[in-house]
């Protein structure tokens, strides 16, 4: 994906509220299923990490890989995923 496309996605993500919350269980099957469900409804979603904050980047990468999506951005405890076509 080109840089101008990523910039547009990051801009769109500003107004989003987190739809998926990753807690102390980490990236479980239920979190993956919930993320897929939300990605099917909207191609761009925000995820909040409330547990495992020291591993949030690795967990976000793992979640993106398991849901066949692209990790667009990490800001603080939030990640933005975009569903790949």
ChimeraX attribute file (.defattr): number of C-alpha atoms within 10 A of each C-alpha:
attribute: neighborCount
match mode: 1-to-1
recipient: residues
	/A:1	7
	/A:2	6
	/A:3	8
	/A:4	9
	/A:5	10
	/A:6	15
	/A:7	13
	/A:8	10
	/A:9	17
	/A:10	18
	/A:11	11
	/A:12	12
	/A:13	20
	/A:14	10
	/A:15	9
	/A:16	13
	/A:17	12
	/A:18	15
	/A:19	13
	/A:20	18
	/A:21	18
	/A:22	22
	/A:23	15
	/A:24	12
	/A:25	11
	/A:26	19
	/A:27	18
	/A:28	13
	/A:29	11
	/A:30	10
	/A:31	17
	/A:32	18
	/A:33	13
	/A:34	16
	/A:35	24
	/A:36	20
	/A:37	12
	/A:38	17
	/A:39	21
	/A:40	11
	/A:41	10
	/A:42	11
	/A:43	14
	/A:44	22
	/A:45	22
	/A:46	24
	/A:47	20
	/A:48	22
	/A:49	23
	/A:50	14
	/A:51	15
	/A:52	17
	/A:53	16
	/A:54	10
	/A:55	11
	/A:56	22
	/A:57	18
	/A:58	11
	/A:59	18
	/A:60	25
	/A:61	16
	/A:62	15
	/A:63	22
	/A:64	23
	/A:65	12
	/A:66	15
	/A:67	20
	/A:68	16
	/A:69	21
	/A:70	18
	/A:71	20
	/A:72	19
	/A:73	19
	/A:74	17
	/A:75	8
	/A:76	10
	/A:77	16
	/A:78	20
	/A:79	24
	/A:80	24
	/A:81	27
	/A:82	23
	/A:83	18
	/A:84	12
	/A:85	6
